[in-house]
Amino acid sequence: MYFKDKDQETEERCIADGVIYSIRTNGVLVFIPRFGIKGAAYLKNKDGLVISCGPDSRSEWKPGSLQRFQNKITSTTTGGESITFHLFDHVTVRISVQASRCHSDTIRLEIMSNKPYMIPDSELLHQSSLLLKSDLVKEVTRSVEEAQLAQEVKVNIIQEDFQKYCQTKGRSLYMLLEEIRDLALLDVSNSHGIGNTHLTSIK
């Protein structure tokens, strides 16, 4: 997997912007558009601590509780600090791979901040370049497909015209030639028959 050999603590590509698309009792489901992956981000860990975000929006684990609503979930610490994650909120997510001996490796998502991830300018420029290339490829592909479709329509029209005119004329000409040949054979047969009768009568 792409993230398996990456250092999640230092590798910038392991940090991305995520969109919350579903609320669960102990966390949220997050979609990461940059990589097209989905996964669960827990708001309560195995030790029973809940997520909390300080003034700098950085997350940390503290004692507390979660309260789930239809379109949001609120994490409240015992110290009174509270943070709410809403449906379709953008959050900063760290991506890592969780290895397992019994099952295949799985993607693990951890919310680092309740704010959207700010992409560095250099990476943003690179993504914009890739986007432009992608748009260009799509445009070229669309143009080729349209040209192929136009060519197929043209070929179909030519084939229809050929069947409508050329083959009909061909059949008519063939039938006409066959009729002429039959008449010629008939005339020859009749002429031979008349000649033989005439010769017989002379004898």
QUIQUI-V317400 format. One record per backbone hydrogen bond with DSSP energy under -0.5 kcal/mol. NH is the residue of the N-H (numbers start at 1). CO is the residue of the C=O. E is the energy in kcal/mol with one decimal. If there is no record, write none. Layout:
[[NH | CO | E] [NH | CO | E]]
This chain:
[[4 | 1 | -1.0] [5 | 1 | -0.5] [6 | 3 | -1.0] [8 | 6 | -0.9] [10 | 7 | -0.8] [11 | 7 | -3.4] [12 | 10 | -0.5] [14 | 11 | -1.4] [15 | 12 | -1.8] [16 | 93 | -2.5] [18 | 91 | -3.0] [19 | 31 | -2.8] [20 | 89 | -2.5] [21 | 29 | -2.5] [22 | 29 | -1.0] [24 | 27 | -2.7] [28 | 41 | -2.4] [29 | 22 | -2.4] [30 | 39 | -3.2] [31 | 19 | -2.7] [32 | 37 | -3.0] [33 | 31 | -0.7] [35 | 32 | -0.9] [36 | 32 | -1.9] [37 | 32 | -1.2] [39 | 30 | -1.9] [41 | 28 | -3.2] [42 | 40 | -0.5] [42 | 109 | -0.5] [43 | 26 | -2.4] [44 | 26 | -1.0] [45 | 49 | -2.4] [48 | 45 | -1.8] [50 | 62 | -3.4] [51 | 43 | -2.2] [52 | 60 | -2.2] [54 | 58 | -1.8] [57 | 54 | -2.1] [59 | 112 | -2.5] [60 | 52 | -2.3] [62 | 50 | -2.7] [64 | 48 | -0.5] [65 | 76 | -2.7] [67 | 74 | -2.4] [69 | 72 | -3.1] [73 | 85 | -2.0] [74 | 67 | -2.8] [75 | 83 | -3.2] [76 | 65 | -2.8] [76 | 74 | -0.5] [77 | 81 | -2.9] [78 | 63 | -2.3] [80 | 77 | -1.9] [83 | 75 | -2.2] [85 | 73 | -2.8] [86 | 84 | -0.5] [87 | 71 | -2.4] [88 | 20 | -2.9] [89 | 86 | -1.9] [91 | 18 | -2.5] [92 | 113 | -1.9] [93 | 16 | -2.9] [93 | 91 | -0.5] [94 | 110 | -3.0] [95 | 14 | -3.7] [96 | 108 | -2.3] [98 | 106 | -3.3] [99 | 97 | -0.7] [106 | 98 | -2.1] [108 | 96 | -3.3] [109 | 40 | -0.9] [110 | 94 | -1.9] [112 | 92 | -2.7] [112 | 110 | -0.5] [113 | 92 | -1.3] [114 | 57 | -0.9] [119 | 117 | -0.8] [124 | 120 | -2.8] [125 | 121 | -2.6] [126 | 122 | -1.9] [127 | 123 | -2.7] [128 | 124 | -2.4] [129 | 125 | -2.3] [130 | 126 | -2.4] [131 | 127 | -2.5] [132 | 128 | -2.5] [133 | 129 | -2.4] [134 | 130 | -2.6] [135 | 131 | -2.7] [136 | 132 | -2.4] [137 | 133 | -2.7] [138 | 134 | -2.5] [139 | 135 | -2.4] [140 | 136 | -2.7] [141 | 137 | -2.8] [142 | 138 | -2.5] [143 | 139 | -2.4] [144 | 140 | -2.5] [145 | 141 | -2.5] [146 | 142 | -2.4] [147 | 143 | -2.3] [148 | 144 | -2.6] [149 | 145 | -2.4] [150 | 146 | -2.5] [151 | 147 | -2.3] [152 | 148 | -2.5] [153 | 149 | -2.4] [154 | 150 | -2.3] [155 | 151 | -2.5] [156 | 152 | -2.4] [157 | 153 | -2.3] [158 | 154 | -2.3] [159 | 155 | -2.7] [160 | 156 | -2.6] [161 | 157 | -2.7] [162 | 158 | -2.5] [163 | 159 | -2.5] [164 | 160 | -2.3] [165 | 161 | -2.8] [166 | 161 | -0.7] [167 | 162 | -2.7] [169 | 165 | -2.7] [170 | 166 | -2.6] [171 | 167 | -2.5] [172 | 168 | -2.4] [173 | 169 | -3.0] [174 | 170 | -2.5] [175 | 171 | -2.9] [176 | 172 | -2.6] [177 | 173 | -2.7] [178 | 174 | -2.5] [179 | 175 | -2.5] [180 | 176 | -2.5] [181 | 177 | -2.5] [182 | 178 | -2.7] [183 | 179 | -2.7] [184 | 180 | -2.6] [185 | 181 | -2.6] [186 | 182 | -2.7] [187 | 183 | -3.1] [188 | 184 | -2.4] [189 | 185 | -2.8] [190 | 186 | -2.8] [191 | 187 | -2.8] [192 | 188 | -2.5] [193 | 189 | -2.5] [194 | 190 | -2.9] [195 | 191 | -2.4] [196 | 192 | -2.3] [197 | 193 | -2.0] [198 | 194 | -2.4] [199 | 195 | -2.4] [200 | 196 | -2.4] [201 | 197 | -2.4] [202 | 198 | -1.6] [203 | 199 | -2.0]]
